[in-house]
């Protein structure tokens, strides 16, 4: 423990040195509060109600919150960089040429309107030319435009140093099993709207069988969805790992000629992990039972659905009317410049990111973040040592895992090479998108059956987000999230520990949530718990699951506590770990976190205000329903009013008593990390 203590003290010295050059602000913007509300009655509304009034929901958004506001700022910063390149001529093959040309292609709606559906004609002709089911194995391997399963390369869950091919369920465009199988009014309404949308898209493509095709698509997708695993079932890493040889795969699903498929896809391997066996077996049954004509209808739909955003305005608008208006409640599409910038971000993200960090991410930000991370690691270490429900044996394993965290902040040390991606403005936008998709596929396959590259990043530097990766036991905080309201170099520790500090603690806790805790310090799916400790852990996480499952997010609609369990555990751990690190820091300065200071708040109160402000948002009713089905995170309101009632320091800071509707009795509060 001496090593941890010395590291923490050194981090505190760095923090204090950085923050004593000038007086720092509180970071709390009074206009974001709604002081007409009693914080003991509705803390979320008190802490964010002013922000909600100042940031009415734009028509293009289904939800607009602090994350979205920072994302917009990042997008505007990136757009400035891209526009400068798009206005000039560059040598073909240069990164500047690729960025500028794909942006200009994305912006050129006049050209796409003239081209109509011509860019996808070859793909549709290829489907129409199929005369026998035996051709489907090769067709599925040759094209990324459609499919009923997905293949990707990732670290082997049981041997994290090596990459393996993984198979994953796919083939249903609505994305969620529940949309196909639920019997409530909302699900029925969505399915009816989906049928109308498919028919409309077939008509735009000049295909006369739209109504019949829609019924065929929905029927076939429903079969695939019924055999698929639910979002909750997909959270079980052991059940979704089924390693086998290609010969065993051929025996499992003999209706597919797998050697032909792998040859056509350019995949060379002798083994893989099948994620969802029942779904893949259902694909095989469908290949036998469904007619060739119906398969051709499904593949035609997948081409139309996947291409809609890159074709004429008619296709784009039809696509938005369903996925934007019906599913999310959006009123209008995002402006073209946002869509174009987003496309460049997605296609050439690290190249753009290299420019982004050079202009927008000072080195001093990274150093202050490193200090924060070290302090939080020390805090989590202390909390592990003090767990009364965990044995010393399991504690030692947890400490080893914490000590071996890899920490990535800002941007990668090694930038990605895009030299093999050819962006050609003489061909259509859609065809360039296909080239980029194949480039990404080839990039992924280049790692197959090779050692894992632990320097690789899974988010671009300009991304407003963060992640924990269990296979590499790493936490990553891109430069994009390191700005207000998550991080503020001009604000004091109460603000930064309450905002980005909780985000850091959140990602750390993912290493110990109900999924992350199944991976050891080396990133392998390996049990490091005693049976008794794991039983006690599960009992405590059950309290979290049941609490959130009883939250009514809309009339008659309840949160899915099992689906959101990992994120709720991480929120809880992030709050506990960051507040303890903050309290330790104040103690070293002789400051009482609960004493009101000249700001009019106590440091502890400002900590929790900063946390709540991260989740400020306005959201449409349709989006509440969609996110409850699709998002493993709780809704913003409940990441505050659902998470804080389990944090003892929040009760003390804000004087929460049994009279508060947010009050949870101590014996029913979650207590894990």
N, C-alpha and C positions, 0 to 999 in steps of 0.2 A: 504493500500500500504506500510505502514511502515514495516510490516512483510516481504514482498517481498524484500524491500530494504536492510534490515538487513541480510537476507539470502544471497543476492547477494554479499554484502560486505564481509561477512564471507567466501564465496566461493572464492572471489578474493584473500583474505589473504592466503587461503590454496594454491591456484595456485601459488602465488608469492613466498611463502615459499618453495614449491616444486621445483621451477624453478631457484632459486637464488643460489643454492649450487654450480653450475658450469655454465659456459657460454654454452648456448644451440646453436645448429646448426640451419640453416635456413630450413633444410629439403628438400631444392630444389636441385635436381641433374641436373646440367647443361647438362649432356649428354642426358637427356630425352627430351631436347628442340630441335627444328629445327629453329635455328636463321637465316636461309636463308629466312624464311617466315616472312612477315610483320604481326605482331599480329593483326593489325587493319583489315587485309584482310581475314585471316583465323586463328582465335585464337586457335582452336582445333589443327590444324596442327603445329602451332608454339609451343604450350605447350606440345604436345605429339609426334611430328614427330620423334624425336630422339629415344624415347622409342619404337616406331613402328619398326625402323630400327634395334634396338638392340634385339628385340623380334620377329623374324619372326614367322609366323603362323605354329605351329607344325602340322604334318599330322593328328594327332589324334583329333585335335580341329576344330570345325566350327568357333569358335571365341576364341581368346586368348587375354585377357586384364588384367588390374591390379587386378580385382576381381579373375580371373582365376589363376593368378600368386600367390596370397595370398592363394587361395584355394589349390593350389598344395603344397605350403609350409606346410599348415596345414595337408594335407593328408600325406606328408612325415613324419611329426612329429608323427602323429597317427600311421603310419605304423611301425615306430621304436618301439613304445610301444607294438603293436600287435605282431610283429615278436618275441620279447623276450618271450611272453607267448606261442606262437605257437610251440616253440622248446622244450617245456618241458611237462611232464605228470602232470595232475592236477586231483584232486578229482572230480569225476563225480557230476555235479550239481553246482560246484563252478563257479563263474563268470569268473575266469581265464580259466576253461575248456571250457566254452561256447564260449568265444572269440577265443581261440586258435583253437578249432575244426571247427568252422564255417569258419575261415580264411583258414585252411588247406583244407577243403572241396572245398572252392571256388578256391583254387590254383590247385586242382587235376584234370586237364583236361584229363589226361590219363584214369582215372577211368570213367569220363563222356563219353569219346569216346568209351570205352568198353561197357558201359551201353546203349548207343544209346538212343532210345526213350522209353526204358523200364520204366523209372520213371513216365511217363504220361500214360502208358497203362491202368491202372485202371480207370483213369479219362475218357479216350476215350471209354472204355468198358461200363462205366456207362451211357454215352450219347447214345451209340449204343443200349443199352438194353431198352430204353424208347419205349413204344408201344402206348401211348395215351397222348394227350395234357394235360389231367388232371394231369399228373405227373410233369408238368413243374413248377408248383408253389412250390412244395417241392424241386425239383432239384435246383431252383434258390436260395432257402433259405439255402440249405445244403452246397453249395460250394462257395468259394470266387474266383474261377478260371475264372468265366465268369458272365455275367449279362447284363441287359439292363437298369438298374438304379443302383444307389449307395445309401447306407444308412450310415449315420454317426451321432455321438452324438456331440452336441455343445450347447453353451448357447442359451437360448430362446431369440430371438431378442427383444421381448417385456417384458421379465422378466429375466434380465441378471443374476440373482442369482441362477436360476435353469437350468439344462440341459434338452434338448429335442431331440428327434429323428428327423433327417432331411433326406429327400429324394432329390437326385440330378440326373440330366440327365446323361446317359452313353450309352455304347453299340456301339460306332463307333470308331474304333481303331486309325484312323488318328487324333482323338482328337478335330479337329476344323471343325465346320460346313462349313466354307468357302471352304475347300478342296473338299467337295462333291457337292457344289451348284454353285461355281464360274464358269464363262464361259471363263476365259482367258486361254492363251496357257500354262501357268505354271500349273494351276489346272488340265487341261486335261492331261498334261504330267505326273503329279503325279498319277492321277487315273490309267493311263495305266501302269505305273511302279508298282503300288499297285496290280493290277490284276496279273501281272507276278510274283510278290513276293508271293502272296497267293498260286498260282499254284505250285511254287517251294517248298514252305513249305509242302503242301499236299504230294508232291512227296517224300520229305525227310521222311515223316511219313509213307510211304508205302501205301498211299491212292491213288487210281487210277483215281479219279474223279476231279482232281485238276482244270482243265480249267472251267468245269461247276460249281464247288464249288466257284471259284473266282467270277464268275458272280453273283451267289446267294448271296455271302457275300456283295459284293459292292451294289447290289440292296437293300438288307435289311438294311445295314448300312446307305445308302442314305435316306431311309424312316425315320430312326431314326434321322438323322442329319437335314433333312428338317423340322421336327417337333420341333427340339431343338431351344433354344434361342441362339442368337449370343453373342459374347463376350461383346458387348456394352450393350445388354439387360440384361446380367447376372450381370452387375454392379449396378442394381437397387435393393436395399435390400428390399424395400416394395413389389415390384412385385414378388420377389422370396421367399416370406414368405406366406404360405397358410396353416394355422393350421387347422386341422380337426381331428375328431375321427376316429378310425379304421373302424367303421360302415360307416361313410361318405366316407372313402377311398374305401370301398367295393362297395358302390353305384357309385362312380366316375369311377372306373375301375373294373367292375364285372367279367371280363375275368380272373382275378387272384383270387385265393382263398387266401386271405390275412391272415386269421387265420392260415392256413397251412404253408404259407410262413414264418410268424413270429415264429411259433413253430419250424420249421426246422432251422431257423437262430439263435434261442436262444434269441429272442427279446421279452421282456415282456413290453408292453406299451398299453395304451388305446388311445393315440393320437400321432400325428406327424405333421411336417410341410412339405408339398409337395412343392418342389422348382419350378419345371417347369411342370405345369399341362398339357399343350398341348402335351408335349413329352410323359408323362406317359399315357395319353389317347391314343396316337398313338401306344404305346406298346400294349395296350389292343386290339386295332383294328387289329394289326398285329397278335396277338395270335389267333384271330378269322379267319383272312384271309389267313395267310401264312401256308403252309403245315407243318406237323410235320417233314417231311424229311428236309425241308429247315431250320427249327429251329435247327435241329440236326447238320446241316452243319455249321450254324453260331456259335453254342456253341463249335463245334470241332475246328473251327478257333480260337476262343477266348482262348482255352486251348493251342493250338500251339503257338499263338502270345505271350501269357503271360509267357509261359515256356521257350521260345527260349534262353534266356540269361543264363539259368541254366542247359542246356543240352549239347550235344556234340558240338564240334567245327563246324560241318556242320550246325547245327541249329543256333549257335551263329553268324557265318559268314553270313549266309543268312539274318538273322535279321539285321545285321550291314549294309549289302549292300543296303538295302532299307532305313531304318531309319537313318543310318549314312551318306551314300554316296548320296542317292537321295534327301532326305529332307534337309540335312544340308551341304552337300558338303565335308564331312570329307574324308580324304584319307586313313586312317587306324584306326583300333580299338585302344582303350587305352590299355596300357600294363596290363597284368593279375594282377599284384600286386595292381594296382590302382583300378581295378574292385573289387578285393577281399577286399581291405581295405574299399572301399565305401560300400560294402555289410555289413561289420561288423559295420561301422558307422550307417548305416540305421537300423540295427537289434538290436544293443545293444548300441545305441548312448550315453545315459547318463552314462552308466558304463564306456565306453571309455572316455567320457568327464570328469569324476571324476579324472581319471589318468592324462588327458591332462592338466587340470588347475593346478594340483599339481606341474607339471613340468614346465609349460610354461606361467603361468599367475600370476605374482607377485601382492601382495595386493596393492602396490603403484600405479599400473596401474588403479586399480579400484577407488582409491581415487581421482586420477586426473580426471578420467571420471566423477565422481560424481560432482566435481567442475565445469566442463564444462557444464554438464546438468543443474545445478542450474543457471549458468549464462545465458544459453539460455532460460530457463523458464522465467527469469526476462526480457530478451529481447523481447520475444513473448508477455509477459504481457504489456510491454510498447507499443508495436506496436498495440495491440488490443485497448488500451486506446486512441491511436492517430488516429484511423481509422475515417476518415471524412464521410464515407458512411454508418456507422453503428450507430444505436441508442444506447443510454445508457442502455436501457432495455436488448437488445441482448448482448451488451458488458458485462454486469454483468453475464449473463449465460455463455458466453465464458470464462470469468475469473474463474468462479466456476469450469468449466470443466478442464481448464489448471491446477488449483491448486490441483485437485484431481488425476492427473496423477500418476500411479504407475510406478516406475522406476526399471528395472531389468538390472543388469550389470554383465557380466562375466559368472555366473553360478547360478543354483538354490540353494536355502537354504535347500531344501529337495530333496534327490536323489531318483530316481525311483527304484522299486523292480522288479528284473527279475527272481525271484526264481521259478516262475511257467512255465518259458520257458525251455523246455527240448531239448537240442541239442544233437543228437545221431549220431555219426560218422558211425554207422553200417548201417544206411539207407542212401539213396541218398541225394545229395545236394538239389535237387528239393523238396524232401519230407521234408527236414528241413526248406526250404523256406516256404512251406505250413504251417508247424507248427508255424513258426514265424508270418505269416500273420494271422493265427487264434488267436495267442496270442495277437496281436495288436487289433484284432477285439474284443476279450473278454475284453481287457483293456479299450477300448473305451466304450463298453456296460456297464462296471461296473459303469460308471458315469451316466447312463441313469436315468432320472427322480429324480436325486439327486442334492444337492446344488453344484454349480460351485466351483471347487478348484482353487482359484486365485493365489496359489503358483505355479501352473503348468506352465511349459515352453513349447513353441511350436517350439523351435529350440534347438539343442544340443549346449553345450559350444564351441565345436570346429568348429561350422558353421561360414562361412565367409559371414555374412548377418546381418540384423536387421529387426525388425518388429514393427508395431503398431497394437494392437488388440482392435477394437472398443467395443466389449462386456465387456471387463474388463478395458477399458480406460488405457491401459498400453503401455509403450515403452520398448523394450528389445534390448540389445546390447551384444551378446555372446562374449566370450573371443576371438574367432577365428578372428573376424574383427578388434580387437584392436591391430593391428600391421601395420607396414609400407606397403602401402602408405596411410593408413587411419588414423593411430595413431602412434606417435613416441615419446617416453618418452625423447629422446635426442634432439628433435626439439622444436622450439619456438612456441609462440602462433599463429603467422601468419599461420604457416603450419597446426597446429592441428585444428584451427578454420576453415580453408579453407577445410580441409579434413573431419575428423570425426565430427567436429562441424556442418558442413552442413548435414552430415548423421543424426546427432541427431535432428537438426532442421527439416529435411525431415520427420522423423518419428513423431515428434510432430505435424507437419502440417497435417499429415494424419488424425489426430483427427478433422481437420477442412477443409478437402478437400470435394469434392462434395458427397462422400459417408460418410466419417467420421462425417461430420457436421450434419448428420441425427440422430446420436446417442447422448444421453445426457451424463452428467458427471457420471451417474451410469451405463452406457453401454446399456441403453435401446433405442430402435428405437422409438424416441419421439421428436416431433418438438419443439425446444426451441427458434425458430426465430420468430420475427414479420413478417407478410406477406411482408411488404415493404422492410425489410432488406434482406429477402431471395430472393426477386425479384432482388434487386441490386447485391447480391452475384452471382446469376445465370448469370446476364448480364456480370459480370466481368469474370466468368469462360468461358463464350461463346467466349470471346476474345482469351483466351488460346486455346480452342478447335480449333477455326478457324485458328489461326496462325500455329499450328502444322499440321493441315490437308492440308496446302498448301506447306509443305516441301516435295520435290521430293527425295525419298531415293534411288531410282534406276530409270533408264529410263522408264518413263511412270507409275511409281509406287509411290504412295504418302502415307505418314504416316497417321495413323488413329487417329486423334486428339480426337475423342470421347472415343475411347478405352484407350488411354494413358492419359486421362485427369487427373485422380487422382494422378498419379505419376508425371506428369508435374507440377501440383499445388504444390505437396510436394517438388519437386526440387526448385521451385520458392520461396516457403516459407522458405525452409532450407537455401537458399542463403541469403535472406533478414534478417532472424532472426539471423543467425550466424554472418553475417558481422556486424550487429548492436551490438551484444554482444561483438565482437572483438573490434569495435570502442570504445565502452564504457570502455573496459579494458584499451586500449591505452590512452584514455582521462584521466583515473585515474592516469596514469603514466606521463602525460604531453607530450605524443608522438603524432605527426601528422601522421595518417595512410597513407597520400598521399606523404609524404616527403621521397625521396630516401635516404637510409642509406648505411652503409659501404658494404652491400651485393651487391650493384649495383641496387637494386630494392627497391621500397617502400614497407612497410608492406602490403598495400592493393594489390599491384601487386603479392606479394608472396602468399597472401590468394587465389587469383584467379588461380594462377599457381598450387597450391596444389589441388584445386578443380578439375581443368581440368585433372590433372594426375591420379585422381581416375578413370576416364573414358577412359584412354588410352587403345586402343585395335586394333588388326587386325582382320578382319572378312571376311568370304567367301561370294560371291554373293548369293549363295543358302540360306545361313543363314540370310542374310539381308531380303530376301523375306519371309522366315519362321517366323522370329521374328516380322516382320511387321504384320503378321496375328495372332501370338500366344502370344506375350509378351506385357503386359500392360505398360512396360517401353519404353521410346524412345530409339533409338539406341545411343550408346555412343557418337558419334560425335555430335548428336543433343541435348544431355544432356548438352553440352557445347555451341556449336554455336547456338542452339535454345533457351537455357535457359538464357544465359548471356545478350543477347540484351534487356532483360526486367529488368535489374538490373542497377540502376542509378550509383552506386558506381563503377561498372566496366567501364562505359564510362569515368568517371573522372580518374580512376587509369591508364587507358591505352590510354587516349587521343583519344577515338573513336569519329569521326565526321561523318557528312552526307556523306563524301566521301567513307566511309567504306561500303562494301556490306552487312555487318552485322547490319548496323544502322537501328533502328526502331524509327520512330518519337514518341515523348513523348505521343501524343494523342492516339497512337495505341499500346502502351506498356501495358502489363498485370500489374494490381495493385490490389492485393487481401489482403493478410495478411502482 
